[in-house]
Amino acid sequence: MATPVPLVCSQTVSRVSSVLNRDVKQFGKKNLFDEQDETCWNSDQGSSQWVMLEFPQPVRVSQVQIQFQGGRKSESLEKIGDFYPQDNNSLQSFPVADVTLDKLKVTFENSTDFFGRIIIYHLRILGEKL
């Protein structure tokens, strides 16, 4: 496989389970992909929260990178794996066994936030466009 490239582009449709206080300007899904360290997607309370991506063409995913506020368990629609991030705010990378898909859903089953929220500063899906 070639060097992985970011797969989320302006034609990628994204959805999230919720936004804190419905404040999409401050905590909306666009903040997942803006590469700004000061912005984040912040979910509302409750289990389980998720992010859904629909790519404009099939892609081969090789890595998922997440930077958030605490440890989470994640899974995809096609069950490409479980991730067990550390409970810290570093950018963490999780290799994926070269899965080809056009939709990806990352589910956060539990939160370590006292209020049951998920806070993600960066979400990157790397791989190859087909």
Contacts in CASP RR format, 6 or more apart in sequence:
PFRMAT RR
TARGET T0000
AUTHOR 0000-0000-0000
METHOD contacts of the structure
MODEL  1
MATPVPLVCSQTVSRVSSVLNRDVKQFGKKNLFDEQDETCWNSDQGSSQW
VMLEFPQPVRVSQVQIQFQGGRKSESLEKIGDFYPQDNNSLQSFPVADVT
LDKLKVTFENSTDFFGRIIIYHLRILGEKL
1 60 0 8 1.000
1 62 0 8 1.000
1 98 0 8 1.000
1 127 0 8 1.000
1 128 0 8 1.000
2 128 0 8 1.000
4 62 0 8 1.000
4 63 0 8 1.000
4 126 0 8 1.000
4 127 0 8 1.000
4 128 0 8 1.000
5 126 0 8 1.000
5 127 0 8 1.000
5 128 0 8 1.000
5 129 0 8 1.000
6 124 0 8 1.000
6 125 0 8 1.000
6 126 0 8 1.000
7 55 0 8 1.000
7 59 0 8 1.000
7 61 0 8 1.000
7 125 0 8 1.000
7 126 0 8 1.000
7 127 0 8 1.000
7 128 0 8 1.000
7 129 0 8 1.000
8 14 0 8 1.000
8 33 0 8 1.000
8 53 0 8 1.000
8 55 0 8 1.000
8 123 0 8 1.000
8 124 0 8 1.000
8 125 0 8 1.000
9 56 0 8 1.000
11 56 0 8 1.000
12 53 0 8 1.000
12 54 0 8 1.000
12 55 0 8 1.000
12 56 0 8 1.000
13 53 0 8 1.000
13 54 0 8 1.000
14 29 0 8 1.000
14 32 0 8 1.000
14 33 0 8 1.000
14 51 0 8 1.000
14 52 0 8 1.000
14 53 0 8 1.000
14 54 0 8 1.000
15 29 0 8 1.000
15 51 0 8 1.000
15 52 0 8 1.000
16 28 0 8 1.000
16 29 0 8 1.000
16 32 0 8 1.000
16 41 0 8 1.000
16 43 0 8 1.000
16 49 0 8 1.000
16 50 0 8 1.000
16 51 0 8 1.000
16 52 0 8 1.000
17 43 0 8 1.000
17 48 0 8 1.000
17 49 0 8 1.000
17 50 0 8 1.000
17 51 0 8 1.000
18 43 0 8 1.000
18 44 0 8 1.000
18 49 0 8 1.000
19 27 0 8 1.000
19 28 0 8 1.000
19 29 0 8 1.000
19 41 0 8 1.000
19 42 0 8 1.000
19 43 0 8 1.000
19 44 0 8 1.000
20 27 0 8 1.000
20 42 0 8 1.000
20 43 0 8 1.000
20 44 0 8 1.000
20 117 0 8 1.000
21 27 0 8 1.000
21 44 0 8 1.000
24 30 0 8 1.000
26 42 0 8 1.000
27 40 0 8 1.000
27 41 0 8 1.000
27 42 0 8 1.000
28 41 0 8 1.000
28 42 0 8 1.000
29 41 0 8 1.000
29 51 0 8 1.000
31 39 0 8 1.000
31 40 0 8 1.000
31 41 0 8 1.000
31 121 0 8 1.000
32 40 0 8 1.000
32 41 0 8 1.000
32 51 0 8 1.000
32 120 0 8 1.000
32 122 0 8 1.000
32 123 0 8 1.000
33 123 0 8 1.000
33 124 0 8 1.000
35 122 0 8 1.000
37 121 0 8 1.000
39 121 0 8 1.000
40 68 0 8 1.000
40 69 0 8 1.000
40 119 0 8 1.000
40 120 0 8 1.000
40 121 0 8 1.000
41 51 0 8 1.000
41 118 0 8 1.000
41 119 0 8 1.000
41 120 0 8 1.000
41 123 0 8 1.000
42 117 0 8 1.000
42 118 0 8 1.000
42 119 0 8 1.000
43 49 0 8 1.000
43 108 0 8 1.000
43 117 0 8 1.000
43 118 0 8 1.000
43 119 0 8 1.000
44 117 0 8 1.000
45 115 0 8 1.000
45 116 0 8 1.000
45 117 0 8 1.000
46 111 0 8 1.000
46 116 0 8 1.000
46 117 0 8 1.000
47 108 0 8 1.000
47 109 0 8 1.000
47 110 0 8 1.000
47 111 0 8 1.000
47 116 0 8 1.000
48 107 0 8 1.000
48 108 0 8 1.000
48 109 0 8 1.000
48 110 0 8 1.000
49 107 0 8 1.000
49 108 0 8 1.000
49 111 0 8 1.000
49 117 0 8 1.000
49 118 0 8 1.000
50 105 0 8 1.000
50 106 0 8 1.000
50 107 0 8 1.000
50 108 0 8 1.000
51 105 0 8 1.000
51 106 0 8 1.000
51 120 0 8 1.000
51 123 0 8 1.000
52 103 0 8 1.000
52 104 0 8 1.000
52 105 0 8 1.000
53 103 0 8 1.000
53 104 0 8 1.000
53 105 0 8 1.000
53 125 0 8 1.000
54 102 0 8 1.000
54 103 0 8 1.000
55 101 0 8 1.000
55 102 0 8 1.000
55 103 0 8 1.000
55 104 0 8 1.000
57 102 0 8 1.000
57 129 0 8 1.000
57 130 0 8 1.000
58 100 0 8 1.000
58 101 0 8 1.000
58 102 0 8 1.000
58 130 0 8 1.000
59 100 0 8 1.000
59 101 0 8 1.000
59 102 0 8 1.000
59 125 0 8 1.000
59 127 0 8 1.000
59 128 0 8 1.000
59 129 0 8 1.000
59 130 0 8 1.000
60 98 0 8 1.000
60 99 0 8 1.000
60 100 0 8 1.000
60 127 0 8 1.000
60 128 0 8 1.000
60 130 0 8 1.000
61 80 0 8 1.000
61 96 0 8 1.000
61 98 0 8 1.000
61 99 0 8 1.000
61 100 0 8 1.000
61 101 0 8 1.000
61 104 0 8 1.000
61 125 0 8 1.000
61 126 0 8 1.000
61 127 0 8 1.000
62 95 0 8 1.000
62 96 0 8 1.000
62 98 0 8 1.000
62 126 0 8 1.000
62 127 0 8 1.000
62 128 0 8 1.000
63 93 0 8 1.000
63 94 0 8 1.000
63 95 0 8 1.000
63 96 0 8 1.000
63 124 0 8 1.000
63 125 0 8 1.000
63 126 0 8 1.000
63 127 0 8 1.000
64 74 0 8 1.000
64 83 0 8 1.000
64 93 0 8 1.000
64 94 0 8 1.000
64 96 0 8 1.000
64 106 0 8 1.000
64 123 0 8 1.000
64 124 0 8 1.000
64 125 0 8 1.000
64 126 0 8 1.000
65 91 0 8 1.000
65 92 0 8 1.000
65 93 0 8 1.000
65 94 0 8 1.000
65 122 0 8 1.000
65 123 0 8 1.000
65 124 0 8 1.000
65 125 0 8 1.000
65 126 0 8 1.000
66 72 0 8 1.000
66 74 0 8 1.000
66 83 0 8 1.000
66 85 0 8 1.000
66 91 0 8 1.000
66 92 0 8 1.000
66 94 0 8 1.000
66 106 0 8 1.000
66 120 0 8 1.000
66 122 0 8 1.000
66 123 0 8 1.000
66 124 0 8 1.000
67 89 0 8 1.000
67 90 0 8 1.000
67 91 0 8 1.000
67 92 0 8 1.000
67 120 0 8 1.000
67 121 0 8 1.000
67 122 0 8 1.000
67 123 0 8 1.000
68 85 0 8 1.000
68 89 0 8 1.000
68 118 0 8 1.000
68 119 0 8 1.000
68 120 0 8 1.000
68 121 0 8 1.000
69 89 0 8 1.000
69 112 0 8 1.000
69 113 0 8 1.000
69 119 0 8 1.000
69 120 0 8 1.000
69 121 0 8 1.000
70 85 0 8 1.000
70 86 0 8 1.000
70 87 0 8 1.000
70 88 0 8 1.000
70 89 0 8 1.000
70 112 0 8 1.000
70 113 0 8 1.000
70 119 0 8 1.000
71 84 0 8 1.000
71 85 0 8 1.000
71 86 0 8 1.000
71 87 0 8 1.000
71 88 0 8 1.000
71 112 0 8 1.000
72 83 0 8 1.000
72 85 0 8 1.000
72 108 0 8 1.000
72 109 0 8 1.000
72 110 0 8 1.000
72 111 0 8 1.000
72 112 0 8 1.000
72 118 0 8 1.000
73 82 0 8 1.000
73 83 0 8 1.000
73 84 0 8 1.000
73 108 0 8 1.000
73 109 0 8 1.000
73 110 0 8 1.000
74 82 0 8 1.000
74 83 0 8 1.000
74 85 0 8 1.000
74 106 0 8 1.000
74 107 0 8 1.000
74 108 0 8 1.000
74 109 0 8 1.000
75 81 0 8 1.000
75 82 0 8 1.000
75 83 0 8 1.000
75 106 0 8 1.000
75 107 0 8 1.000
75 109 0 8 1.000
76 99 0 8 1.000
76 101 0 8 1.000
76 104 0 8 1.000
76 105 0 8 1.000
76 106 0 8 1.000
76 107 0 8 1.000
77 103 0 8 1.000
77 104 0 8 1.000
77 105 0 8 1.000
78 99 0 8 1.000
78 101 0 8 1.000
80 96 0 8 1.000
80 97 0 8 1.000
80 99 0 8 1.000
81 96 0 8 1.000
83 94 0 8 1.000
85 92 0 8 1.000
85 94 0 8 1.000
86 92 0 8 1.000
87 112 0 8 1.000
89 121 0 8 1.000
91 122 0 8 1.000
100 130 0 8 1.000
104 125 0 8 1.000
106 123 0 8 1.000
108 118 0 8 1.000
111 117 0 8 1.000
111 118 0 8 1.000
113 119 0 8 1.000
END
